[in-house]
Amino acid sequence: MKNKSFDASVIDNYKKFDLAIVGGLGFKLFKGLNIETRYSLGLSQIRQNETIFGAYKTRTFQINLVYLLKLKK
């Protein structure tokens, strides 16, 4: 994204690759309905220049509600 008054890209400040550890749990609530949670913790810094901008890592928490459909054969 570029600003009219400042011609620089924000994308250039971030790395294009991130490494993370992911874990989660899933529970069967009742017939065909499941609930799942997942947490992702980034292991690498995502900023190009950590000393000037500070260190940042990605973190994500997800909650999913899943309904499984049965297919007829």
ABEGO torsion letter per residue (X at the ends): XBBAABBBBAAAABBABBBBBBBBBBBBABBGBBBBBBBBBBABBABABAAAAEBBBBBBBBBBBBBBBBBBX
